[in-house]
Amino acid sequence: MKKIVLLLIVAAVAFAQTAEDVAQKTEAQLRSYQTLQAEFEHIYYSSSVATPLRETGTCYFQKPGLMKWHYKKPEEKIYLLKESIIESYFPEDNQLLRSSFAKEDESDILLLLSGKQGLLENYTAEFSPFPTENTDVLQIKLTPKQEDMETFILLEISTKTWMIRKAVFFDWAGNKSEFHFNRIRLDTSLPKKTFELKVPKGTEIITDIK
């Protein structure tokens, strides 16, 4: 009974506003915070492989230019963005890759979470329900306004915080990349060491920074 009531409340909220309203509130929230910390699950579905790749970890953002994705399972790896340099560390391979990071290298998920991606500037929004276990959310579909881009994004938005709980990216080749976020913490103090990457002696360092 409680679940039915919650579903009715969410339906009423959705009826009272448009998909554009939801996108605007989400964009405003994404632009308002200075730091973010969240646990995530990243699921990658390849059109050529039957079993999806599932990975979990913790991500950190500090505006204007600090980002860290710490994948912990099934294999540890760390991606650290700092001062326009991206470092990719793979402990099992004992290898660190270091390269320049330009604006055009920013991924869709990074653009979304950082608030840099103007949702209604770059996409059209519409309500698009898809299966979920959550009841306090609204779901929208973002379709690029650029006609030659055969992709789209599904977002699941919390009606309590207007933060992204789930983001699903579809590409032209039929692949799908899905991110689930929980335990989201905004504007908490992140220790300086959060964005420091120290690797063991003997780690192979490969750099293409000029």
TIKOLKE-453495 format. One record per residue (C-alpha): y, x, z; residue in three letters. Coordinates in nm, 3 decimals, decimal comma. Each point is the difference from the previous one (the first is absolute). Layout:
   north    east      up rest
       Y       X       Z  ALA
...
//
This chain:
   north    east      up rest
   0,000   0,000   0,000  MET
   0,239   0,282   0,090  LYS
  -0,061   0,169  -0,335  LYS
   0,072  -0,325  -0,186  ILE
   0,329  -0,041   0,185  VAL
   0,101   0,357  -0,085  LEU
  -0,085  -0,057  -0,366  LEU
   0,214  -0,314  -0,003  LEU
   0,291   0,190   0,156  ILE
  -0,028   0,277  -0,260  VAL
  -0,019  -0,259  -0,278  ALA
   0,315  -0,167   0,133  ALA
   0,181   0,335   0,011  VAL
  -0,104   0,073  -0,358  ALA
   0,119  -0,343  -0,115  PHE
   0,339   0,052   0,159  ALA
   0,074   0,319  -0,195  GLN
  -0,064   0,153  -0,337  THR
  -0,197   0,311  -0,091  ALA
   0,335   0,164  -0,069  GLU
   0,107  -0,076   0,358  ASP
  -0,315   0,169   0,133  VAL
   0,058   0,304  -0,223  ALA
   0,362   0,028   0,115  GLN
  -0,092  -0,018   0,369  LYS
  -0,273   0,259  -0,048  THR
   0,231   0,232  -0,192  GLU
   0,267  -0,032   0,271  ALA
  -0,254   0,088   0,270  GLN
  -0,132   0,299  -0,195  LEU
   0,353   0,133  -0,042  ARG
   0,100  -0,057   0,361  SER
  -0,235   0,232   0,186  TYR
   0,038   0,375   0,046  GLN
  -0,353   0,090   0,108  THR
  -0,336  -0,164  -0,060  LEU
  -0,348   0,071   0,128  GLN
  -0,307  -0,202  -0,096  ALA
  -0,374   0,015  -0,026  GLU
  -0,131  -0,067  -0,348  PHE
  -0,313  -0,063  -0,202  GLU
   0,013   0,104  -0,365  HIS
  -0,260  -0,154  -0,231  ILE
  -0,020   0,115  -0,360  TYR
  -0,192  -0,210  -0,251  TYR
  -0,075   0,182  -0,326  SER
  -0,089  -0,193  -0,313  SER
  -0,266   0,265  -0,073  SER
  -0,160   0,031   0,347  VAL
  -0,180  -0,286   0,176  ALA
   0,060   0,110   0,360  THR
   0,363   0,010   0,119  PRO
   0,135   0,304   0,184  LEU
   0,107  -0,091   0,355  ARG
   0,219   0,232   0,207  GLU
   0,188  -0,043   0,327  THR
   0,275   0,187   0,177  GLY
   0,357  -0,007   0,129  THR
   0,325   0,015  -0,196  CYS
   0,348   0,103   0,116  TYR
   0,344  -0,038  -0,156  PHE
   0,336   0,127   0,113  GLN
   0,300  -0,065  -0,219  LYS
   0,142   0,138  -0,209  PRO
  -0,272   0,234  -0,127  GLY
  -0,294   0,054   0,234  LEU
  -0,346  -0,146  -0,059  MET
  -0,350   0,076   0,119  LYS
  -0,332  -0,161  -0,092  TRP
  -0,280   0,125   0,225  HIS
  -0,334  -0,117  -0,136  TYR
  -0,265   0,035   0,273  LYS
  -0,317  -0,168  -0,129  LYS
  -0,230   0,050  -0,179  PRO
   0,161   0,334  -0,089  GLU
   0,309   0,148   0,159  GLU
   0,298   0,077  -0,223  LYS
   0,374   0,010   0,055  ILE
   0,290  -0,065  -0,235  TYR
   0,338   0,114   0,138  LEU
   0,334  -0,052  -0,174  LEU
   0,288   0,204   0,139  LYS
   0,322   0,119  -0,162  GLU
  -0,119  -0,091  -0,352  SER
  -0,320   0,200   0,048  ILE
  -0,340  -0,170   0,007  ILE
  -0,286   0,173   0,178  GLU
  -0,359  -0,118  -0,044  SER
  -0,248   0,141   0,251  TYR
  -0,377  -0,032  -0,036  PHE
  -0,174   0,150   0,306  PRO
  -0,352  -0,029  -0,144  GLU
   0,106   0,206  -0,301  ASP
   0,212   0,234   0,214  ASN
   0,281  -0,053  -0,249  GLN
   0,371  -0,086   0,009  LEU
   0,186  -0,105  -0,314  LEU
   0,379   0,028   0,006  ARG
   0,226  -0,131  -0,277  SER
   0,346  -0,139  -0,070  SER
   0,042  -0,374   0,040  PHE
   0,243  -0,170  -0,234  ALA
   0,124  -0,359   0,007  LYS
  -0,221  -0,091  -0,294  GLU
  -0,307   0,110   0,200  ASP
   0,045  -0,274   0,260  GLU
  -0,292  -0,242   0,007  SER
   0,039  -0,377   0,020  ASP
  -0,121  -0,013   0,360  ILE
   0,247   0,269   0,104  LEU
   0,286  -0,178  -0,176  LEU
  -0,091  -0,327   0,167  LEU
  -0,036   0,128   0,356  LEU
   0,312   0,214  -0,022  SER
   0,207  -0,296  -0,114  GLY
   0,108   0,184  -0,314  LYS
  -0,170  -0,248  -0,231  GLN
   0,235  -0,286  -0,074  GLY
  -0,249  -0,285  -0,003  LEU
   0,200  -0,264  -0,181  LEU
   0,185   0,261  -0,203  GLU
  -0,322   0,128  -0,154  ASN
  -0,244  -0,291   0,039  TYR
  -0,026  -0,375  -0,028  THR
  -0,152  -0,160   0,309  ALA
  -0,226  -0,302   0,035  GLU
  -0,232  -0,135   0,268  PHE
  -0,358   0,105  -0,071  SER
  -0,259  -0,079   0,273  PRO
  -0,303   0,229   0,019  PHE
  -0,286   0,025   0,255  PRO
   0,105   0,120   0,344  THR
  -0,104  -0,017   0,364  GLU
   0,362  -0,013   0,117  ASN
   0,178  -0,328   0,069  THR
   0,354   0,117   0,077  ASP
   0,074   0,131  -0,348  VAL
   0,148  -0,095  -0,337  LEU
  -0,131   0,142  -0,325  GLN
   0,203   0,077  -0,310  ILE
  -0,066   0,151  -0,339  LYS
   0,246   0,251  -0,149  LEU
   0,000   0,034  -0,378  THR
   0,207   0,281  -0,156  PRO
   0,300  -0,120  -0,199  LYS
  -0,058   0,289  -0,238  GLN
  -0,205  -0,165  -0,273  GLU
  -0,211   0,302  -0,097  ASP
  -0,142   0,043   0,352  MET
  -0,339  -0,172   0,020  GLU
  -0,025   0,013   0,379  THR
   0,074  -0,220   0,298  PHE
   0,004   0,014   0,381  ILE
  -0,124  -0,245   0,261  LEU
   0,168   0,014   0,340  LEU
  -0,101  -0,161   0,326  GLU
   0,304  -0,035   0,226  ILE
   0,009  -0,070   0,374  SER
   0,211  -0,308   0,076  THR
   0,079   0,149   0,342  LYS
   0,129   0,342  -0,104  THR
   0,044  -0,029  -0,380  TRP
  -0,193   0,324  -0,036  MET
  -0,274   0,064  -0,253  ILE
  -0,345  -0,055   0,147  ARG
  -0,186   0,050  -0,326  LYS
   0,097   0,135  -0,343  ALA
  -0,225  -0,014  -0,306  VAL
   0,089   0,190  -0,317  PHE
  -0,163  -0,085  -0,334  PHE
   0,030   0,234  -0,299  ASP
  -0,041  -0,056  -0,371  TRP
  -0,352   0,152  -0,001  ALA
  -0,142  -0,249   0,248  GLY
   0,009   0,227   0,305  ASN
   0,121  -0,130   0,335  LYS
   0,146   0,186   0,298  SER
   0,022  -0,195   0,324  GLU
   0,183   0,093   0,321  PHE
  -0,043  -0,181   0,334  HIS
   0,247   0,076   0,280  PHE
  -0,028  -0,075   0,370  ASN
   0,151   0,117   0,330  ARG
   0,331   0,044  -0,178  ILE
   0,268   0,158   0,218  ARG
   0,362   0,012  -0,113  LEU
   0,283   0,222   0,124  ASP
  -0,201   0,187   0,259  THR
   0,075   0,366   0,065  SER
  -0,234   0,219  -0,205  LEU
  -0,056   0,355   0,134  PRO
   0,129   0,278  -0,222  LYS
  -0,356   0,134  -0,036  LYS
  -0,097  -0,324  -0,177  THR
   0,144   0,145  -0,318  PHE
  -0,123   0,355   0,048  GLU
  -0,319   0,117  -0,166  LEU
  -0,173   0,302   0,146  LYS
  -0,317   0,116  -0,172  VAL
  -0,262   0,250   0,125  PRO
   0,005   0,364  -0,102  LYS
  -0,191   0,058  -0,318  GLY
   0,104  -0,331  -0,156  THR
   0,046   0,037  -0,375  GLU
   0,359  -0,092  -0,087  ILE
   0,074  -0,098  -0,358  ILE
   0,363  -0,056  -0,093  THR
   0,181  -0,085  -0,321  ASP
   0,350  -0,005   0,145  ILE
   0,237   0,196  -0,221  LYS
//
